Amino acid sequence: MDYNIVHGFAQGLLEDMPAFVVIADSENGMVLMQNSYAERIFGAINRIDEAASGNTLQFNAGERIDNRFEYNSNINGSWYWISHYATDWIGMDSKAIRAEIFIGVDYMRVKNNMLLNMEALSSESQGPVNAVNQLEKQVRDYKNGIGATFSVVYADINDVKTINETGGEQAGDEYVSAVIKVIKSSIRGTDIFVHIGGDDFLLIFPKCHQRVCENIMAAMVNKLDIMNSERDTNYSISYGVLEVNNSSLADVDTIMGEIVNRMRKMKEMSVMIG
């Protein structure tokens, strides 16, 4: 596995999240990643520590709920709802380490239930690492003769940042939430849906040729068009589809690179058409 792909996805998704995200090494507290949202609030953070001083940041233990701790914290005069997870992470040396992930969002947005899935980077069924793991399993089964031909889709919701900027983050959340519902209602029960985070998704279609997969995606786009006519919106997605039907394609890095490239070409074409 090329872990630069995982880190590239993660960094891009951190920037898209309407929350501050800080990822730190559990052993020494050194910050591994933070998004620009966190930097705007705290400045450049070097460490997570028991006491905040200089470029360190303090978080409370909070109340344990399932696999996370949750608590409210007043930061620079604003109340934030913070989720704190301990999870496995991949260091830049490609070695697995134990990490702490802190995700914080303005309390009022949580209260109004307008935040979409703050667990995208750390839950067992979501996130960039899980997307790669799911695909690896499918590839492994295919190579071992357990699985048949399958298709993969990388999908991206168009213009989320523009809607956040023009209509506010609530409008952006409503947009992403509506598209997720359309995606989930369009795929088959045997298909695998992974919300990588932000506005990015991976869809795996077992025992599915590309033609069938493209028909499913076309039906998905049609549902969005109907929604747009009813709501006077302009919701849309760009996506790349690939059928894995021979050993030369049965490689995670090759598949991810190809479907991301195809998605980008579709997005560029939609921009040209306007």
N, C-alpha and C positions, 0 to 999 in steps of 0.2 A: 504494500500500500504506500502511495506517496502522501505522507502526512502534510506536505505543503498544501495539498488540495484541501484537506480538512481545515487547516489554519486559515487558508484563503477564504473559504466559505464562512468560517466563524467570524473573522474580522469584518467581512462585508455585512454579515447579519447583525453584528453588534452595533454597527453604525446605523442600521435601519430601525432598531428597536426604540420605541417611545419610552425609554427608561434608562437609568444608569446601570451599567453592567461592569463589574470588576471581578477578574479571575486571578486568584493568588495561589501560590504553592503552599500546601498545608504544613509542610515541614518547617519552612523558614519565613513564611509570610511575604515573600517577594512577589510583586504583582507581575503576572504573566501577560495579561491583556486588560485593557479598559477601553470603553468607547468614548467618543467625543462628548456625549451627554455627561458622562462621569467627569471628564476633564473640565467641562464648563462649570460644574458644581464644586469640585474639589481641587482642581489644578492637576498637575502631573503627580500621580501617586506612585511611590516606590515600594511601600510595604503596607501590609495589614497587620496591625499590632494591637496589644491590649490598651495602649494609651496613644492618643493622637498627638503627634508633635512633628513639626517640619513636614516632610513628604510622607508621613504615615497616616493611616486612616483607621479609626476605631469602629468596630461593630459590636453590638450586644449579642448575648447568647440567644435571647428570645424564647418563645414557646415552641416546643417541638410538635410538629404536625406531620404525621407519616414520615417521610424521609427528609424533611426540611425544618428549619427554624424560621419563625415569622415574628416580626415585631414592628412597631411604629417608631420612628425617630425624627426629631426635629433637626433639620439640617439647613443652616443658613436662613432660618425663619420659615421654612416650609416643611410640612409634615409628609414623610415618605413611608409607604408600606414596603418593607424589605423582606425578601425571601433569601434564605441562606442555605445552600446545598453543599454537601461534601460529595464529590464525584471523581471518577477517573478522568484524567486529561492526558493529552499527548504533548510532551515537551518538544522543543525545537530540535532536540537530538533524537527524536522519534521514539523515546522511551516513555512508557506509561508512568505517570506520577499521580499522587493524590492531590486534588485541588479543591479550593473553596470557591464557590460561585455566589456572588452577591448581586441580586437584581432588585432595584428600587424604583418605585413609581410614585408619582404624586398621589397622596391619599385620596383626594377628591375624585380622581379618575377611577380609583379602585372602588370607592363608595358608590359611584354611579354605574359600576359594572361595564365600563366602556373599554377596558383594556383587554386585548385579545391574547390569551395564552402566554402568560409571563414565564411559563416553564419551558419555552421552546428550546433553550440551549442545554437543559439539564434533565428533563424527564426521560424515562427509559424508552418511551415510544416516539420521541421527537429529537430534533437536533441534527447537526451535520455529521457527528460521529455515527449516530444510529442510521442515517441515510446510507453511509458507506458500508456499515455492517450488514444492513438488509440486502444491499446489492451484492456484497461479497458472498453471502449465503446463497443467493440465487445463482450466481456464477459458479460457485463450488458444486451445487447440485447439478447444474447443467454439465459441467466437466466430468462429474462422476456418473453421469448417465441417469441420475435420479430425476432431474427436471427436464422438461421439454423446451422447445423454442419459447422465448419470452420477449416481451417488449418493455422498454423503459422510456419514461417521459420526464424531462426536467421542465417545470413550468414556473413562470414568473408573472406576477400581477403587474400590469402596466400602470405607470403614472401615479403610484402611491405617494411618492414624495411631493409631486405637484399638488395632489389633493390635500395632503397634510399642510402644505404651505398656503394654499388658497382657501380651503374650507376648514382648516383646523384639524388637529389630531383625532378628534372624535369622528369627523367625517371619514378620515383615513381608516380608522378602526372599523367603522360600519362597512366600508368598502371591502376590506380584507375578509371580514366575517361573512359577508354576503357571498363572496366568491368561493370561500371554503365550503359553504353549504352546497353550492352548485356542484363543486368538484365531488364532494362526498356522495351526493345524490346521483351522480352520473356514472360512477365506476361500479364494477361488479363486486359481489360479496367476497370473491377470492382475491381481489386486487389489493395491493399494499399501498397505503397512503402515508407519506411521511412529511409533516410540516417541518422543513429544515429550520425555519425561523423567518420572521419578517414577512416578506412577500414571495418567498421561494419554497417550492415543493418538489418532491420526488414521488413519482408514481411508478409502480412495478406491476406489470400485467402478466402473470404466469400463464403458460400455455396459450399465448396470444400472438398472432401474426401482426405485422405492422399495419396491414390494411384494416384489420378489425380495430386495432388501437386507434388509428386515425379516425375511424368512424365514431368511436366513443368520444374522442376529443372534439370532433365536429359537432356532435350532439351537445356537448358541454358549451361550446361557443354559441350554439343556437339558443340554449337556455339563457345565456347572458344577454343575447340580443333581445329576447322576449322581455327579460327583466328591465333592460334599458328602456324599452318602449313603454313599459308600465310605470316606471319610476322617473323617467326623464333623466337618466344617468348615462354614463359612457364607460361602463365597466368592461374590461377586456383583459385577456391574458396572451402571453407569448409562450411558445413551448417548442421543444425539440423532441422528436420521436425516433427511436432506434430499435430495430428488431435484432436480437442476438440469436443467430442461427448457425454459427460456425465457431470453431475454436479460436480463430484469429481475432474475433471480436470479444471473446469471453475473457476480458481483462477489465477490472474496475476502472483503472486510470483511463484506458482507451474509451470505455463507454461514457464515463463522466465527461471527458473532454469533448467527445463528439456530440452528446446531447446538449451540453451547454453552448457549444458553437452553433448548433442548429437553432436553439432558442434565440440566440443573439441575432442570427440572420433574420429570423421571423420578426423580431422586435425592430430591427433596422428597416425592414420592408414596410412594417406598419407605420413607422415614422415618415417614410418617404411618401406613402399613399396619403397620410394625414387623416 
